[in-house]
């Protein structure tokens, strides 16, 4: 029995065995379990830890592992209906709707092909490099001591070079380490806009951004995009009409449209925001998700911003692992102190062991090797899915990111399509939640990073075509 596939079987076997034990009865030793189930000691330790966390066993150092006492009934639930009144008091001012975010975090059943997820499948993650980084980080002196609230100096210096370039405008004082990109967006919006204020967003845009804005009591104002990115003529009008002081954009392989902001519009966005006295929050989530056949990437907006207009968001999570929740905010001027204050109030600091792991990872040769391997895999997966879609090909084929944006025929009920597809065994994302207002047309977003390989992508495309037949 191989450890890679035996953990679940061992866990199931131990649960079955526990049903035959009396409370307080001792389980076989780890050595016996290793021989009985033909697994490694590490696998046994993991299984015992899970059972202990579930309250099924108790571990006594030096004595062994014992079946825990039966759980006692907590009693009848009291009357919680009063909460409807309490929670509705500010319902008009803010709304914490996490449905669209949870949709991308939900793991479908094994028989369903996942074209919905937003994180790399385990086969695409640098698991060996992460394990090695974790081991090295654990040996660092002071790895469990409290870090500076802004983050480790060495990690901030790496992000400054990564965002601004070796001779760019950013230095260590301009960087704040965050717990991933979503937390960085939350901090940025809460720091730069007051509740009730408008915030300009691309249309379509990432639903997690809309959820963050609404939870902070902000009003997302959509600005349409086309093949060259956000329409700067409409951006100027939106600033004038709304008097917003923040614009959030994804200039590189935006989610979901896959657009790249054109060179001319890059300059125009910064000029328009500067004249409006506003900040541009640059969500650069896809820079490390470039495909092997991509042309050279444009520099981040933050690298060409001497006036502190741009607040840049960068994360390691998407390109490494959903559990490596390490990102950064970069800003220049008094804005950084506002960002720092919000983060300190919310979470004090990012755990040092995780920062140490990130520092070990990005400083190793394995990181550059992983990014090259990932770029080739993303190209191959994108190509396989586009080819398998046939008549459902997207308007544009992005050379970065992890998703395709498919327009459906006018009048198609995209939610009904997604529901039909799920019954056919493939999970896809309807496009409506990506718009801050009414969607101009029905869309589907298809991800190609959450499956084991290209064979599953091709099978998923076939199932989707079957699901679409009733809709013409």
C-alpha positions in Angstrom: 0.0 0.0 0.0 1.6 3.3 -1.1 1.5 6.3 1.3 0.3 8.6 -1.4 -3.0 6.7 -1.7 -3.3 5.0 1.7 -4.0 7.8 4.1 -7.8 7.8 3.4 -7.9 4.0 3.6 -6.1 4.0 6.9 -8.3 6.6 8.3 -11.5 4.7 7.2 -10.1 1.5 8.7 -9.3 3.1 12.0 -12.8 4.6 12.2 -14.3 1.2 11.6 -12.0 -0.4 14.2 -13.0 2.2 16.8 -16.6 1.2 16.6 -15.5 -2.1 18.2 -13.5 -0.5 21.0 -14.8 0.5 24.5 -14.4 4.0 25.8 -10.8 4.4 27.1 -9.6 1.2 25.4 -6.1 1.5 24.1 -5.4 1.3 20.3 -2.5 -0.7 18.9 0.8 1.0 18.9 2.1 2.9 15.8 4.5 0.2 15.1 1.7 -2.4 14.9 -0.4 -0.1 12.7 2.5 0.4 10.3 2.9 -3.3 9.9 -0.9 -4.0 9.8 -1.7 -1.4 7.1 1.7 -1.3 5.3 2.1 2.4 5.6 4.8 4.8 6.9 5.0 6.1 10.5 4.2 9.6 9.1 0.9 8.3 7.6 -0.1 6.7 10.9 0.8 9.9 12.8 -1.4 12.0 10.4 -4.3 9.6 10.8 -4.1 9.7 14.6 -3.9 13.5 14.5 -7.1 13.7 12.4 -8.9 11.3 14.8 -7.8 13.3 17.8 -9.0 16.6 16.1 -12.4 14.9 15.6 -12.6 14.0 19.2 -12.6 10.3 18.5 -9.3 9.4 20.3 -7.0 11.0 22.9 -3.3 10.7 22.8 -1.3 10.4 26.0 2.5 10.9 25.6 4.3 7.8 26.9 1.1 5.8 27.3 -0.5 5.5 23.9 -3.7 6.4 22.0 -7.1 5.6 23.5 -10.7 5.8 22.3 -12.3 9.0 23.6 -15.4 9.2 25.7 -18.6 9.5 23.7 -19.7 13.0 22.8 -22.4 14.4 25.0 -25.6 16.0 23.6 -25.2 19.8 23.7 -28.9 20.2 24.4 -31.6 21.9 22.5 -30.7 25.0 20.6 -32.1 28.2 22.1 -34.2 30.8 20.3 -31.9 32.7 17.9 -34.7 34.4 15.9 -33.7 37.8 17.6 -30.6 37.8 15.4 -32.7 38.5 12.3 -33.5 41.9 13.8 -30.0 42.6 15.1 -28.3 41.7 11.8 -30.7 43.6 9.6 -30.0 46.9 11.2 -27.2 47.8 8.8 -28.1 45.5 5.9 -28.6 48.5 3.6 -25.1 49.9 4.4 -23.1 46.8 3.6 -23.5 43.2 2.5 -21.1 40.3 3.2 -22.2 38.1 0.3 -19.6 35.3 0.0 -21.5 33.1 -2.4 -19.4 33.9 -5.4 -16.2 33.4 -3.5 -17.3 30.1 -1.9 -18.3 28.8 -5.3 -14.6 28.8 -6.4 -13.5 27.2 -3.1 -16.0 24.3 -3.2 -14.5 21.0 -4.1 -16.9 19.1 -6.4 -17.5 15.3 -6.0 -14.8 13.0 -7.5 -17.0 12.2 -10.5 -17.4 15.8 -11.4 -14.7 17.5 -13.6 -13.7 20.8 -12.1 -13.6 23.7 -14.6 -14.5 26.1 -11.8 -11.7 26.2 -9.3 -9.3 29.1 -8.9 -6.2 27.3 -7.5 -3.6 25.0 -8.9 -4.3 21.3 -8.8 -1.8 19.4 -6.6 -0.1 18.1 -9.7 0.8 21.7 -10.7 2.0 22.8 -7.2 5.8 22.7 -6.3 5.2 20.3 -3.5 8.8 19.1 -3.1 10.1 22.7 -3.2 7.5 23.8 -0.6 8.4 20.8 1.6 12.1 21.6 1.4 11.4 25.3 2.1 9.3 24.4 5.1 12.1 22.2 6.5 14.7 24.9 6.0 12.5 27.6 7.4 11.9 25.5 10.5 15.6 25.5 11.2 16.0 29.2 11.0 16.9 30.9 14.3 13.9 32.7 15.6 11.5 31.2 13.1 8.7 31.2 15.7 9.4 34.6 17.2 7.2 37.6 16.5 8.0 39.3 13.1 7.9 43.0 12.4 4.3 44.1 11.7 5.3 45.2 8.2 6.9 41.8 7.5 10.4 40.4 7.4 12.8 42.8 5.9 14.3 40.3 3.5 10.9 39.3 2.2 9.9 42.9 1.7 13.1 43.6 -0.2 12.3 40.6 -2.5 8.8 41.9 -3.2 10.2 45.4 -3.9 12.6 44.0 -6.5 9.9 41.7 -7.9 7.4 44.5 -8.4 9.5 47.5 -9.2 12.5 45.8 -10.8 16.1 45.8 -9.6 16.6 49.5 -10.1 12.9 50.4 -9.8 11.2 53.0 -7.6 10.3 50.7 -4.8 12.3 49.9 -1.7 11.8 48.0 1.6 9.9 50.9 3.2 7.3 50.8 0.4 6.3 47.2 1.0 3.8 45.6 3.5 3.6 41.8 3.7 0.1 40.5 3.7 -1.7 37.2 4.2 -2.4 36.6 0.5 -4.0 38.7 -2.2 -7.6 38.7 -0.9 -6.5 40.1 2.4 -4.4 42.7 0.5 -7.4 43.9 -1.5 -9.5 44.1 1.7 -6.8 46.2 3.5 -6.4 48.4 0.4 -10.1 49.2 0.1 -10.7 49.8 3.8 -7.7 52.0 4.0 -8.3 54.2 0.9 -12.1 54.6 0.9 -14.7 55.4 3.6 -17.9 53.4 4.0 -20.6 54.6 1.6 -18.0 55.8 -0.9 -17.9 54.7 -4.6 -15.1 52.6 -5.9 -14.5 52.1 -9.6 -14.0 48.5 -10.9 -13.6 46.9 -14.2 -16.6 45.3 -15.8 -16.4 42.4 -15.7 -14.2 41.8 -12.7 -13.2 39.3 -10.0 -16.3 38.6 -7.8 -14.1 38.4 -4.7 -13.3 42.1 -5.2 -17.0 43.0 -5.4 -17.6 41.0 -2.2 -14.7 42.8 -0.4 -16.0 46.2 -1.5 -19.6 45.6 -0.5 -18.6 44.1 2.9 -16.6 47.3 3.5 -19.8 49.3 2.8 -18.5 50.6 -0.6 -20.4 51.0 -3.8 -18.8 49.3 -6.8 -19.2 51.4 -10.0 -18.5 49.4 -13.2 -16.3 50.7 -16.0 -16.5 48.5 -19.1 -13.5 46.8 -20.7 -12.8 45.9 -24.3 -10.0 44.0 -26.0 -7.4 46.6 -24.9 -8.5 46.6 -21.2 -10.5 49.2 -19.4 -12.0 51.9 -21.6 -10.2 55.0 -20.4 -12.8 57.4 -22.0 -15.4 55.9 -19.7 -13.0 55.8 -16.8 -12.5 59.5 -16.9 -16.3 60.0 -17.1 -16.8 57.6 -14.2 -14.3 59.5 -12.0 -16.1 62.8 -12.9 -19.6 61.5 -12.3 -18.9 59.5 -9.1 -16.1 61.5 -7.5 -14.5 58.2 -6.6 -11.0 58.2 -5.1 -10.2 54.5 -5.9 -10.1 52.5 -9.1 -9.3 48.7 -8.8 -8.0 47.0 -12.0 -6.2 43.9 -13.2 -4.0 45.2 -16.1 -2.5 41.8 -16.8 -4.6 38.8 -17.9 -7.7 40.1 -16.0 -10.1 37.8 -14.4 -12.4 36.8 -16.1 -11.9 38.5 -19.5 -8.1 37.7 -19.9 -7.4 41.2 -21.3 -4.1 43.0 -21.1 -4.1 46.7 -20.7 -2.6 48.3 -23.9 0.5 50.5 -23.7 -1.5 53.7 -24.5 -4.1 53.0 -21.9 -1.5 52.2 -19.2 -0.3 55.8 -19.5 -3.9 57.1 -19.7 -5.1 55.2 -16.6 -2.3 56.8 -14.5 -2.9 60.3 -15.9 -6.7 60.1 -15.4 -6.3 58.8 -11.8 -3.7 61.5 -11.0 -5.9 64.3 -12.3 -8.8 62.9 -10.3 -6.7 62.8 -7.1 -7.4 59.1 -6.9 -5.5 55.8 -6.3 -5.2 52.9 -8.7 -5.2 49.5 -6.9 -3.3 47.2 -9.2 -4.2 43.6 -8.6 -1.3 41.8 -10.4 -2.5 38.3 -9.5 -1.6 36.6 -12.9 2.0 37.8 -13.4 3.4 34.4 -12.3 0.8 32.6 -14.3 2.2 33.6 -17.7 2.1 30.9 -20.4 5.2 29.5 -22.2 4.1 31.1 -25.5 3.4 34.6 -24.1 5.2 37.6 -25.5 7.3 39.7 -23.0 5.1 41.0 -20.3 4.6 44.7 -19.6 6.0 46.1 -16.4 3.6 46.6 -13.5 1.9 50.0 -13.4 3.6 50.5 -10.0 7.0 50.3 -11.7 6.2 53.4 -13.8 4.6 55.4 -11.1 6.8 58.1 -9.4 3.9 59.9 -7.7 2.4 57.2 -5.5 -0.8 56.8 -7.5 -0.6 53.0 -7.6 -1.1 50.7 -4.7 0.1 47.3 -6.0 -1.1 43.9 -4.9 1.1 40.9 -5.5 0.7 37.3 -4.2 2.6 34.0 -4.2 -0.6 32.0 -3.6 -1.9 31.5 -7.1 1.4 30.3 -8.5 2.4 28.1 -5.6 -0.3 26.7 -3.3 -3.6 27.9 -1.9 -2.1 27.4 1.6 0.9 29.6 1.0 -1.1 32.7 1.8 1.7 35.3 1.4 1.3 38.5 -0.6 2.4 42.1 -0.5 1.0 45.6 -0.8 3.3 48.3 -2.2 2.6 52.0 -1.9 4.5 55.2 -1.7 3.9 58.2 0.6 1.4 58.5 3.5 -0.9 55.8 2.0 1.4 53.0 3.2 1.0 54.2 6.8 -2.8 54.0 6.3 -2.5 50.5 4.9 -0.2 49.5 7.8 -2.6 50.8 10.4 -5.6 48.8 8.9 -3.6 45.6 8.7 -2.3 45.9 12.3 -5.8 46.5 13.6 -7.2 43.6 11.6 -4.6 40.9 12.1 -1.5 42.3 13.9 1.0 40.6 11.6 1.5 37.7 9.2 2.8 34.6 11.0 6.6 34.5 10.8 6.9 30.8 9.9 4.9 31.3 6.8 7.0 34.3 5.8 10.2 32.3 6.4 8.8 29.5 4.1 8.0 32.0 1.4 11.5 33.5 1.7 13.1 30.1 1.4 11.0 29.2 -1.6 11.5 32.3 -3.7 15.2 32.3 -2.9 15.8 28.7 -4.2 16.6 27.6 -7.7 13.5 25.4 -7.5 11.2 28.5 -7.7 12.5 29.5 -11.1 12.3 25.9 -12.3 8.7 25.6 -11.0 7.7 28.8 -12.9 9.1 27.5 -16.1 7.3 24.1 -15.7 4.1 25.9 -14.8 4.3 28.2 -17.8 4.5 25.1 -20.1 1.7 23.3 -18.3 -0.6 26.3 -18.5 0.1 26.7 -22.2 -0.7 23.0 -22.8 -3.8 23.0 -20.7 -5.2 26.2 -22.3 -4.5 24.8 -25.8 -6.2 21.5 -24.9 -9.3 23.1 -23.6 -9.6 25.7 -26.4 -9.2 22.9 -29.0 -11.7 20.7 -27.3 -14.3 23.4 -27.1 -14.7 23.6 -30.9 -17.6 26.0 -31.6 -17.4 27.4 -28.0 -14.0 29.0 -28.5 -13.5 32.3 -26.6 -13.3 35.6 -28.3 -9.6 35.8 -27.3 -7.1 33.2 -26.2 -5.1 34.7 -23.3 -1.4 33.9 -22.9 -1.6 34.1 -19.2 -3.9 33.3 -16.3 -5.9 30.1 -15.8 -9.3 30.7 -17.3 -11.3 31.2 -20.5 -14.2 33.6 -20.9 -16.9 32.2 -23.1 -19.8 34.3 -24.4 -23.1 32.4 -24.9 -25.8 33.2 -27.4 -28.1 36.1 -26.4 -31.0 35.0 -24.3 -29.2 31.9 -22.8 -29.8 31.3 -19.2 -26.3 30.9 -18.0 -27.3 29.6 -14.5 -29.4 27.0 -16.1 -26.5 26.0 -18.3 -24.2 25.7 -15.3 -26.8 23.6 -13.4 -27.3 21.3 -16.5 -23.5 21.0 -16.9 -23.1 20.0 -13.2 -25.7 17.3 -13.7 -23.7 16.2 -16.7 -20.6 15.9 -14.5 -18.7 19.2 -15.1 -18.5 22.2 -12.9 -18.4 25.6 -14.6 -19.0 29.2 -13.5 -21.8 31.4 -14.7 -20.7 34.9 -15.7 -23.3 37.0 -13.9 -21.4 37.4 -10.6 -18.5 39.0 -12.5 -20.5 42.1 -13.2 -21.2 44.9 -10.6 -24.5 45.7 -12.4 -26.6 43.9 -14.9 -24.5 41.7 -17.3 -24.6 42.8 -20.9 -24.7 39.2 -22.1 -24.6 35.6 -20.8 -21.1 34.2 -20.2 -19.3 31.2 -18.7 -15.9 31.2 -17.1 -13.9 28.0 -17.5 -10.8 27.2 -15.4 -8.1 24.8 -16.6 -5.9 24.5 -13.5 -8.0 22.4 -11.1 -8.0 19.1 -13.0 -5.3 16.4 -12.9 -4.4 16.9 -16.6 -5.4 17.6 -20.2 -7.4 14.4 -20.5 -9.9 15.6 -17.9 -10.1 19.0 -19.6 -11.0 17.4 -22.9 -13.6 15.1 -21.2 -15.0 18.2 -19.4 -15.4 20.1 -22.6 -17.2 17.1 -24.1 -19.6 17.0 -21.2 -20.2 20.7 -21.5 -21.1 20.5 -25.1 -23.7 17.8 -24.3 -25.1 20.0 -21.5 -25.4 23.0 -24.0 -27.3 21.1 -26.7 -30.8 21.9 -25.2 -29.8 25.6 -25.4 -28.9 25.5 -29.1 
